[in-house]
Amino acid sequence: MRRPFWMLVIVVAAAMVALTQDAFAGFGPNTIPFSDDFEAYPTNTPLINGTNGWYGSSSNIIVVSNLAIAPVGSTNIAMIPVDCTLSNRFTNIVPSNVWIQMDLRPNLYPGLFDVTNNPVVDTNQAGVFFVNSNGYFVVHHGVPSPNATNSTNWVLVTNGGIVTNGTNWVSVQIEANYANHTWALYADDILVTNNIGFVNPNLNNFTVFDVYNGGLSTSYIDNVSVVTPAVIKFDPLVLAPELIRGELTNSTVLVWYEGMGVVDYTVTTNRSWLTLSQTGGSLTGQTVNATNTIVVTCNTAGLTVGGYTGTVTFASTNSGGSTNTLTVTLTVRAAPMLNVSPTLITNMVMAGQNLDAQTLRIWNGSADDPIGYQVTTNATWLSVPVTTSYLAPLTTNILPINYAVSSLTSAGDVPSNYSGTITVTATNIASGSPVTIPVTVKVNPKPRMALSLTNLSQTVLQGQDATSQGFEVWNANGFYTLTYAVSKGFTPWLVLTQTSVGQRAQINVQYSTANLPAGLTNAAITVVGWAWDGVHASCAVETQTVGVALAVTPFATLTNNAQSGYQYTVRKGVTPPDTVFSIWNEGAPPNTMYFTVSLSASWLSVTPASGTSAGTSDKVPVRVQADPTGMRPGVVYSGTVRIDATDEGSGKPAYGSPQAFTITVVLRNFKGFDFQGDLSLSSASDLVLYREASGMWEIRNLLSNYASTRFLGGAGYQAVPGDYTGDGITEMGAYRPASGSWYAQQVDEESARVIEMQQWAGAEYVGMPGDYDGDGKTDPCVYLETSGLWMMLMSASGYQQASGIFGGPGYTALLAGDYDGDCIMDPAVYHRSSGLWVMFLSTSQSILSGIFGGDGFVPVPTDYDGDFLTDPAVYATESGYWYILPSTTFTSQGYRLLTPIPQFGGTAMSATLVPAPGNYDGVGGADLGLYDTATWSWYIMTLDGVPLAWGYPMGRLGCLPVLP
């Protein structure tokens, strides 16, 4: 016989199992529902052979009456002796759930129980359990493993149990779920364990249960029942409302019972936010329209945003007490947020003006729910037209705020305040609703213009500017900004400027009255004011006038006819011309003017230094003289002539006083020889020949016809002329290398002066005189080619010696020349074979060099372009070409050759020509000069080809030209 559910109760701790017979005789099996309290049986009735479905393994299993041990309210009980099994059989029933309940009075075995020595599992059963010696239930969970004899799937459960030994009753309930193949165990309505897996998971229906007493004494059972649990059903199975925070919703749940009979039930919730329309009721199974309606209310009040889960539990109170649970999943969303901007509006306006429309922004901060709204105002001068009253999620509406305040007035000079509100109210649930926006408008009075005075007057001397004056403009009542305009009409001698701002503005009145005639002069200043509130400037306040009256009295005016500056460039030794001008009083009608003339330089003198002038016809001539004594050539000397004048009538400076101009003097060395000393007659250089054999000097001047023959030097003496005294007059000079003696003598002197400071001896020394320290005096200097030694006696330092190595073998020392324009001679050498020029520039203390010339060329440097700078040049003895590098062409890239190239001389003209250039006509730069030593004749021609001398006779045998 199949035993789909076998309940084994081991009431003593013994490893014993129930044995199932193949068949039993009797009146069974039973159907569900089944119950038996044994009260209908006579005492000692054996429960065998199918009596009410009971099949006992022994005739000793009988019904007894024992009030001393029976449960409360019971008389008869069933007695199960030791090692006996009581079973009950049922028709093949196919319910999904079976609820088995009985009262037991077990007698526990007093010994210990070894949980490893468990009963053999009957694999034909749905569920098996027993009670161990400690009173705890031991259940078998699932299919035996590894086998039925030694299964390890026995589970000791300590939740609930039977803790007495044959003295108390315990109510045991078993719920078998054939749909899920699990069962649950209760003791005295306490859940001992649940979700226990079937031993045989292939059983799908209930047919039998067994109770086995494996203890040492008799056990008893009573009040046995087998029913199908009342399963309460409902619709819907799940509630999942989504609500805005603050909302509630009612959901209707239909409840019914599909079983037999009537089931009572309770309805409970586990969350405070869940409420029910009723807490229980009764349901009649298998009856048409036997359905109850329960309203489930979800209330989000007090909940925060988020997700919540709760249950509604339907529990039957009879028929096994089954439960069913309705799950409620609540989503609480944030209420849409009604936002506005601005939240406070304050305005200020000038009386009579209106306010521009402003913007009201209304937006929905929710991403899920829309907002409906309405806008109201409570003031007639305030309105907000609404074009749409709907806000979709995360959208913004922009509404205009309109004002009509131009008719609102202020209380005189005191502001008036007006108040109103804008109220935005949501028509559905929304946070922040309603929103009230206070609106205030302060109406201020217009400003009033005030002036500190209405007239300006003063007396001013003619030719002078009147003293500046001023007046204030301010806002008399202090409201807003007083914008004003100040005008003077066509009055060019009146200048108006604002020197301060704020509520009180200072208007500075300046005068340019120097050109006004004597007498009374009037003008008017007009001030027009406007109100300015930062936006509007259309309200004219008023126009006011300030009268201006000037009394102009006659005044002396300083006038002169001097130029703004005078520049004099003269050669050394020449006095610059006098500067003559006149001073007079230009005032009309004039006051007498007194003046003084002051000078800023000691080399200037003035006559007269002071004086008076009564008018334009009284012009006083003034002469300023410049004394060049002590001036150095090339230095710019500048002095200022200042004229100060006063009006004798007032004692104040005359109009136009002071006045000043400058006088600039520059001395230039003479461009050649001037032995005669009559420097004002000619700027032409003298022709000079020197005959060493006799020491004869022949001197001629082509322009002045000056001629002189003098003797200084002789055999063994070199000609070294120069201005040794610095007076602008050339002196004859003689240098004797053998003794180192150096002599200088003017042509009109009887004896020579010795300026030798030490012995410079040696036949190879060559005299190279020049102004090497820039003091205007010629300095003795010699050059020794074999070593390149230069030795000088500097006149500016008391003829102290200076020396240095510059040049050497093959290098000819060049005549003293100023290549950088600082009026100081620059030592220079010329390499005869290579044509290399090397100049040591005094200004930069640097070397300037380049290839120019060579064999067949004679160096002839001098000032060809008339700029007082020495120009490198060479003369081709064969062809007669003059190659000149003018200093005016010099750049950082070097010189450029003068073109066309002059041709004058050469062997075709005469093989005995000696080049001797010089400024022989006193105009511009040097002229091309040749002296024929065979015919004793000069040939001179300007750079542009004009002959100055042709075959001019001068000299005798042995004479050679001395170059300037």
C-alpha positions, 0 to 999 in steps of 0.5 A: 500500500502506498503511504504518501505521507507518513508521520512518525512520532518517536516519543522516546529516544530510540532509533526505531521506525514505524512499520507499515502493513501492506493492508488493513481491514475495516471501514475506511478510508475517509474523506476530507474534512475529517475529525475524530475526538473519540467521544462517540466510542465506547470505552475500550473500543479497539481502533483497528480494522478501519473503525472510522478509518483507523487501522491500529497495528495492535488490538491494544490500541483502544479508546479509554475514558480517563478524565485525570489525563484527558485534555480540557473539555474532553472525556475519551482519548486514544491510547497507543501502547509501546511499539504500536502504530495508529494509522488513518487512511483516506480516499485518493485526495488531490488538494494542494494543501492538507492540514493535519492536527492532533493533541498528543501526550507523549511519554519521553524516553529518559535516556540520551539520544544519539542523533547519528543513529536515526531511523531508516527513512521510508522513501514512500513518505512525504514527510517524517519527523520524531521527537528526541529525548530532549523533547526537540523535533528532528525532521528529515529534509528532502530526499535521503542522502546518501541512502535511506539507512544512513541519511544525513538530511535529518535536521534538529530543530530547537524552535519549540518542542515537547519539554514534558514527559507524559504529563502535558498535552501538546497540539501538533499541526502539519501543513503539507503543500503538494503543489510545492512538495514542502511541509511545515510543522507547528507545536502549540500554534508556534511554527517549529519549522517550514519549507521542509522538502518531501522525502518523496517529491513525486507524491502529488496527493494525500492518502494516509498518516501514521503515529508510532509510539516508540517510547517505554510507556503508553502515549495518548492522542486526541482531537484529530482532524484533517482538513484542506486549509481555507485558501483566501484569494484576492484581485489584484495580486499586487498593488504598486501605486505611484503618488506625489508626496502628500497624496493618498489613493484608494484601491479596491481589492476583491476577496473570495474563497474557493473552498467549501463552507464558510471561512472567517478571516482577518485582514491586517497591514504591516505599515502605518501608511496602509489602512483598510476599510475593514479588518476581517469578515466571512466568505462562503465558498463555491457560492456565486458572487460571494465576494467581499470588497476591501478598500486599501488606502495608501497615504503618503502624508509624513513619508519622504521621497522614495520607495516603500513596501508593505503587505496586506495579510489575509488570514483564515481563522478556521479550516487550517488558518492559512494566510495569503499576502497582498504585496503593496509597492508604494513609490513616493515622488516629490511634489512638483516644486512651484518656483518664482523669481523674483520673490521680492520686487522693490521699485523707485520711480520719479513722480510723473514717470512710469516703470518699464515692464519687468519679468516674472519667471515661473517654473516647475522644478519637477521632472515628472509632474506638471503644474497648473497655476493662476496669478492674481494681483491686489493693486490697480497699478499692478498687473500680470497678464497670463498667456498660459497657466500650465507648466510641463515638467522642468519648464519655465513660463515668463510673464510680464509685470506691467506697471501704471504708476505715472499717475501716482504722486509724491507728497511734495518733497517727501516720497510716497510708498505704494504696496501691492502683491502678486500671488501665484497659486498652483491648481494641483498639489505642488510644493511652495504654493501659493507664492506671494511676491510683495511689490513696493513702489516708492514715488519720489519728487523730482529734483530742484536746481539751485545756484550759489550766486547769480552774478560774477564780476572782477577787474583785470589788467589788459593782456592778463587772464582774469582770476578763475571764479566759480559757482555751485549747482546742486539738487535742492531737495536731494532726490535723484540726479540733477542733470544740467547743461552750462552754456556761455553763448559765443564768448570765446574768452570764457571757459567753463569746466566742472571740477567736482560732482555729487549733489553739489557740483562746482562750476569753475569759470576760467577766463582767457581775457588777455586779448580783451580791449580795455573797458567793460565786457559782459557775458552771461552763463546759462544753466538748464537743469533736467531730472535724471532718475537713471532711466528718464531725463525728459523733465526740464527743471528750470533755466537760470542765468549767472551774469559776468561783468569784467572791467579791463584796465590797460596793461603793459605788453612785452614785445621783441623782434628777436628770433626764437634762437640764433646759431653761430658756427665760426672757425676758431679764433673768430668772434661770433657776430653780435645778436641785435634786437629791440624790446618795446611795450605793445600795450594800447593805451600803454602803461610804462613797461620796465624790463631786464635782460638776463643771461644764463652763460658767462660767455654772453654779455648784453647792452643794455641790461635793463630799460623802459618803453612807453609804447610801440614807438619806443623801441629799445635796441639791445645787443648781445655779444658772445666771447669765444675765449676759452671755447673748445672747437667742436663743443656746442655752447648754448646760452639763454637770453631771458627778458622779464618785464613788469607793468609799472602801474600795477607792479605785476608782470607785463603780459607776455613776460617772460620771454626767452631765446637761445644763442648757440656757438660752435667753433670749428678748426680752420680747414687749412693753414693761416699764417697771416692771422687776418682771419676775417679776410679769407677762409682759404688755406695758405700754400706752403713750401718748405726747403729743408736744405736752407730751412726756407718757408714760402707762404702764399694765399691765392685769395688775399695775395698774402706772401711771405718768406721766412726761415726756420729749421734747415738740414735735418729738420722736418716741417711740422706747422700747427697752432701751438698756442690755440689762437687760431694762427698757424705757426711754423714748426720744425722738428729735428729727429737727431736731437729730438728738438721741437720748435714753433715760431709765428711768421711775425716773430723774431725768435722761435719757442722751444716746446720740447719736453724730453729728447726724442732722437733718431733719424727714423722718427717722423713728426706727426703734429696734431690736436690729439687731446681736443684743447685747440692746440697742436700737440708734438707727436712722432711716429717710429715705423720700425716699431709702430711706436707713437709718442705724444706730448699732450698740451692739455695736461702740461705736455705730459707724455703719452705713447702706444704701439700702432702700425709698424713696418710697411705702415706710413703714418698719415697726417693728423685727421678727425675721422669721427667728428669730435675735433680730436685728431685720430692717429691713422696708418697706411700700409703702402703695399696692401693699401690697408687703412687703420684708424684709431677713433678717439670717440669710441676708442675703437679701430676702423680699417679697410683696404683702399689703395696700395702700390702706385697710390699715394694717401691724401686724406683731408676734408673733401666734402666740407663737413669738418671730418677727414675723408680717406683718399688716394692719388694714383700717380700713374693715371692721375685719378683721385679716389675719395671716400666722403665721410657723408657716405659712411654707414655701418656697411662702410664708405661709398666712393665719390663718383664720378672719379676726378682725374687730375694729374698723372705721369701724362701731365708730369712725372714730377707732380706731388699731390697737395690737396687743401681748401685753397678757395675757402669754399666747402671742402678741399680742392685737388692740388698738385705741385710740380717739383721740376717746374716749381709750379702749382696746379689747383682745381676744384672737385667739380673741375673749376681751375683755381691755379694753373702753373702758378709759380712758387718755390725753387729747387728742393722745395716740397709742399707742406699739406694742411 
